[in-house]
Each structure stands twice: as structure tokens, then as C-alpha cells.
């Protein structure tokens, strides 16, 4: 649901970089953004590239309506 705090594979803390990544991707390609942020491991890069925010869709199933 929310962007993971740590990489699932190596355990590196990456959660604090996601907002910067989103802002940067509006202007540049994801590859350049990840390079600027210092994300070098391919497992960590995968976390940024494949993340899909599903919070809005899941909230429709909330029992608190």
C-alpha cells in the first residue's frame, strides 16, 4: 500500500527518498532520478520503478463508511 521503508531484498532504508523521486520524475527520466538519489543496487531500483499506489482503491473497501 504505502511505499516500503526498506528494500525487500537487501534491507537498505529507501522510504525517505520516494517523495524526491516522484518530484524528479516529473521533469526527468526515472534512470536519471535514481542516479541522482544515489540508488545504485538493482534491487532498490526495482522498488522505485515497480511501486504502484493502491491506497485510494483499497479505501473503498473500508468498513468505516
Residue pairs with C-beta under 8 A, 6 or more apart in sequence:
1 53
1 54
1 55
1 58
2 53
2 55
3 15
3 18
3 47
3 51
3 53
4 14
4 15
4 47
4 51
5 13
5 14
5 15
6 12
6 13
6 14
6 15
7 14
7 41
7 43
7 44
7 47
8 43
8 47
9 43
9 44
9 46
10 41
10 43
10 44
12 41
12 44
14 39
14 44
14 47
14 48
17 37
17 39
17 48
18 48
18 51
20 37
21 30
21 33
21 34
21 37
21 48
24 32
24 33
24 36
24 37
25 33
30 48
30 49
34 45
34 48
39 45
39 48
